Amino acid sequence: MMADELELGKAGQTEKSLEIPACGDMNQEAASAKKDEPDDLANYLELKPEERRLGKKLCGYLNKLGGKGPLKGCKTRWFVFDQKSCHLYYFRTAQDSSPLGSMDLSKAAFNYCLEAEEGTFEITTPVKDYTLKAKNRQTMMYWLQQLQQKRWEYGENQNNLFTENHNICTEQPKSPPALKTEVKDTQQEEQNTPFQKCSGGSLKSLTIRQNSSPMTPGKDTAKDEIAPDKATRLHNDVLGLTNELNAQRELVKLLHRALEAAQQEKRACNTYLSSDESTRLELVRHKVRQIRDLENRACVLEKEKQKLQQSLGTQTDLTEEMKQHAQLLMEKNHAKQEVILKLSQQMANESCLPETYNKITTEAIGKLEEQIVHLKDDQEAYKIQNKFLNSEIYQVTKLWQATADREKALAMKCAALEAKYCQVESKYLTMLHKLEDNASKQEGTPQEMVKQLIADQSKREIQDQLGNQGGRFCNEYDEYGFRMVSSPVQDRDLLAKIQALERKSIQLIASQEGQEKTIQVKWANHLLGRTFGELLPSPELKSLIRNGIPKEYRRHVWKWCVNRWVRHIRERYGSKRYQELLKLCKNKDQAASKQIELDLHRTLTNNRLFSSPNSRMVQKLRRVLLAYSWQNPDIGYCQGLNRLAAIALLILREEEDAFWCLVAIIDCIMPEDYYSKTLTGSQVDQRVFKDFLSEKLPRLMSHFDQYNVDLSHITFNWFLVLFVDSLQSNILLQVWDAFLYEGTKVIFRYALAILKYNEEEILKLSDNLAIYNYLGCATQNISEGRKLMNIAFVEMNPFPLKLLRNRRTAHLEKLNAELSELERIREAYVKERVEQKVTIDGASEDEDETERNRPGALSPEFPAGVTSKS
């Protein structure tokens, strides 16, 4: 090992490219090499020793392990040993002239493992380790012995050259007798390969030869007497010789290892003597490092020894426990055997009882047999009853299934009739409304008749509501508490009723067509096998959210969307942020609290959950708004935030979830300064919306320009409160579904879709005031949510987010420039007002002084008729 490490840096310098002489009979073996692997080594082994010592080179085919990773494997190579350089060259085939590589055997070590595959051995050089494989074990041993012999001869030649060149010694160094004997024995052991030992005779033949001594005739009797003793003695001799042979083999192995160590030490000493002082010092340091490594390894082995001793102690304790357990099991087994013996003895005693006992036993057995017969009869009866009940259950199930199918068909028919009734009633009321408008212009009976019809219809509805509360076609409130029958026009109950009927008919038709059920099935399939926390953004999820979230999933999906937006904020403040803000609200007063109290009672006036000032939802809304005013002091509170928080409370239910939803909308989704005092972000979006309106709906935009309609008076509130109090509740929640997932782009899409939805009706209007009135209630007239969604996400395409951001940036720069100009004008105006005020005050003081100095003028300190004493 030491020689290998010393020569590690010089391995590349000793390799020389040389031409390898042709091996004996190589031309004759080349023809057979193309077909399969030649048997050079087997042929060589068959030669006589005298023929081997002639000019035969050590060469032949071996398998060499090479490659890396999946390409690692054995490849057949032609190996040739060069005696001059002590290198083992390998070629691809026997015909190749240039070698693929070589192995320096002068500093190499050979080894083979018994557990490895047959014929596999290793050659370890200072540069690299090589793994070779021979045809069989016999061929491997031949190669190893020949390589060892070649390496030894090369080493002896190098030693002789070294002594001659440096004049160290005139005669060849002699080894001590013991060492010579060991070397001789080792070489002899190396030459005695397994097949050579077999050829020399077996141990049995050796024993026979030793025991076959000539005996004189006439002594057969004595031979017969001593034959057993002689056989025993010979057997003992064989055992002794076998043991001695095994000991000699072990001794040979030890001597072989000692020889290798001596060779390595010799090479190291030669290298040490031939090197300079610096190299020797470096070698000494390297040896010191090796000693330290060995010491460290000894420490590690000592620790492992201690661990093994502890493990041995544990195993010993476990063995003792197992022994105790085995002892307990043996005692238990012994006790069971005693019980078995007692029971056997008891049975033997019972078999000897008198005949009276047998008679009693016979009678008892007869009774038991009778009982068994009766039980069998009962069993047959129960089987018959069971078959009858099974058939009855089957028939009843079929009847129930038929009834359920019939009920389902009737329910669908009822829903269709109900929708048709709502449509007819809506048309009827619409006609009455038109007749009332036309009749109001005329005098006479038609107007009174129309009024009577309307009154009769109202009375009929009141009677239906009082008589059958469960069968009303139009419920007053939906599942979220929003009033179904509502209209932006005051004192127009007839229009509100028409609108509610249209909405109810559309819902019934949609439920009959299975649209809602289809959406629920798609959502159920998407959520199959996953929780709401495991949702991932995807085109499929985006499409599902745009079509609307079912009410049973909406709360969880909204919560997931909000957490996506505010995750970084919540991690910054911690999980107890909302509770900390509530404590802050109790300890300190917020400047925005007065405005919050004023707006609480104006929140969602069409929702029954916020109708009372003392309701739980109003109390929750107050706490959420106050907490946010402390969360974002720059904004504090802005009118419209109460509506956003109220919608969040209706869906998410929990205060903290609604608070984080408000944070997500204001601080994450909406642009900066959207709800600030200047509402800069909101103003920018109005200008951007006009640009999109000019592109997507050019006819409508030119119509607005023709009649000087400023659309921001209508759309500003849409953007600020996200269509709350504008759209119907079911459509509003669909807008919020997509908004919380995609962002502000959804507001632009739906605002354009609302105008597109009413485009034809708006184009018919030719008056500025009429257009404003129609736009004020246009959102409440929209009842087909699916049609509006299709316009927003299909007809408004393409709608790139990058374009929206670029336009926001451009308009923001323009708006900031305008605001800066207005601020400059304002400051100039204020400065001018101050100067005018100073001039006016100075002029008034001069006039007062002149008036006082005028003769006959009274002093302002005394009233008329009173004079000063002075």
Secondary structure, 3 states (H helix, E strand, C coil): CHHHHHCHHHCCCCCCCCCCCCCCCHHHHHHHHCCCCCCHHHHHHHCCHHHHCCCCCCEEEEEEEECCHHHCEEEEEEEEEECCCCEEEEECCCCCCCCCEEEECCCCEEECCCCCCCCEEEEECCCCEEEEECCCHHHHHHHHHHHHHHHHHHHHHHHHHHHHHHCCCCCCCCCCHHHHHHHHHHHHHHHCCHHHHHHCCCHHHHHHHHHCCCCCCCCHHHHHHHHHHHHHHHHHHHHHHHHHHHHHHHHHHHHHHHHHHHHHHHHHHHHHHHCCHHHHHHHHHHHHHHHHHHHHHHHHHHHHHHHHHHHHHHHHHHHHHHHHHHHHHHHHHHHHHHHHHHHHHHHHHHCCCCHHHHHHHHHHHHHHHHHHHHHHHHHHHHHHHHHHHHHHHHHHHHHHHHHHHHHHHHHHHHHHHHHHHHHHHHHHHHHHHHHHHHHCCCCCHHHHHHHHHHHHHHHHHHHHHHHCCCCCCCCCECCCCEECCCCCCCCCHHHHHHHHHHHHHHHHHHHHHCHHHHHHHHHHHHCCCCCHHHCCCCHHHHHHHHCCCCHHHHHHHHHHHHHHHHHHHHHHHCCCHHHHHHHHHHHCCCCCHHHHHHHHCCCCCCEHHHCCCCCHHHHHHHHHHHHHHHHCCCCCCCCCHHHHHHHHHHHHCCHHHHHHHHHHHHHHHCCCCCCCCCCHHHHHHHHHHHHHHHHHCHHHHHHHHHCCCCCHHHHHHHHHHCCCCCCCHHHHHHHHHHHHHHCCHHHHHHHHHHHHHCHHHHHHCCCHHHHHHHHHHCCCCCCCHHHHHHHHHHHCCCCCHHHHHHHHHHHHHHHHHHHHHHHHHHHHHHHHHHHHHHHHHHHHHHHHHHHHHCCCCCCCCCCCCCCCCC
